[in-house]
Amino acid sequence: MNVNRKIEPLRKLLLVVEHKPKTQSLIVTPDTARQEYKFHRVIDVGPGVVRDGKLVEVRIPKGSIILVSGPAMDMGAGRSLVSEDHVVAIIHDEEAAS
């Protein structure tokens, strides 16, 4: 794949790049949780999905720092596509993620 191509997310997908917090965050998960959580910065969002004839837009704006648990499709150049369904939190304060 040509990494210089513009990638336009469809439906409720988010185009993200991994976000590395400056310090360890204080997110506690039970020992039984086997899922891996990663921080990402949203660089583009899909338009949403149509439900009952109405467009339901993606609630996560560009530029947001999000916490994701679930698969991501590697799109090259450090970019990935993730589903809005796999976003477990939006970090509203950058200091909370650093």
C-alpha positions in Angstrom: 0.0 0.0 0.0 1.2 3.5 -0.8 1.6 5.2 2.6 1.2 8.6 1.0 -2.4 7.9 0.0 -5.2 9.8 1.6 -7.3 7.4 3.7 -11.0 8.3 4.2 -12.7 6.3 6.9 -16.2 5.0 6.2 -19.2 4.3 8.4 -18.1 4.5 12.1 -14.4 3.9 11.6 -11.7 6.2 13.0 -8.3 6.9 11.4 -5.8 7.1 14.3 -2.1 7.2 15.2 -0.8 5.7 18.4 -0.4 8.2 21.2 2.3 7.6 23.7 1.5 9.3 27.1 4.4 11.2 28.7 4.0 9.3 31.9 2.2 6.1 33.0 -1.5 6.7 33.4 -3.6 5.7 36.3 -6.0 3.3 34.6 -6.7 0.3 36.7 -8.1 -2.9 35.3 -8.9 -6.2 37.0 -6.3 -9.0 36.9 -8.9 -11.0 34.9 -8.9 -8.5 32.1 -6.9 -9.9 29.2 -7.5 -7.1 26.8 -4.8 -4.7 25.8 -5.6 -1.0 25.9 -3.8 1.6 23.7 -4.0 5.4 23.5 -4.6 6.8 20.0 -5.0 10.3 18.6 -7.9 10.6 16.1 -6.8 12.1 12.8 -10.1 11.5 10.8 -13.5 10.1 11.3 -16.1 8.4 9.2 -19.5 9.9 8.6 -21.4 7.4 10.8 -24.1 4.9 10.1 -27.8 5.1 9.1 -30.2 3.7 11.6 -34.0 3.9 11.2 -33.5 6.2 8.2 -31.4 8.7 10.1 -27.6 9.3 10.1 -26.1 8.6 13.5 -22.8 10.5 13.4 -19.5 9.4 15.1 -19.4 11.1 18.5 -15.6 11.3 18.6 -14.1 14.5 17.1 -10.8 14.7 15.2 -7.9 15.5 17.4 -9.3 13.5 20.4 -7.1 11.3 22.5 -9.0 7.9 22.9 -8.4 4.7 24.8 -9.0 1.7 22.5 -9.6 -2.0 23.4 -9.9 -4.1 20.3 -8.5 -4.8 16.9 -6.9 -2.1 14.6 -6.2 -2.4 10.9 -2.7 -1.3 10.1 -2.8 1.2 7.2 1.0 1.9 7.2 2.9 5.1 8.1 1.8 4.6 11.7 -1.9 4.9 10.9 -4.6 2.5 11.8 -8.4 2.2 11.4 -10.4 1.3 14.5 -14.1 1.0 15.1 -15.9 3.5 17.3 -17.3 0.4 19.0 -13.8 -0.4 20.4 -13.3 3.0 22.0 -13.7 2.6 25.7 -12.9 6.3 26.7 -12.3 9.7 25.3 -9.5 11.5 27.3 -10.8 15.1 27.4 -7.7 16.4 29.4 -4.4 15.7 27.7 -2.8 15.7 31.2 -5.0 12.7 32.1 -3.4 10.7 29.3 0.2 11.8 30.1 
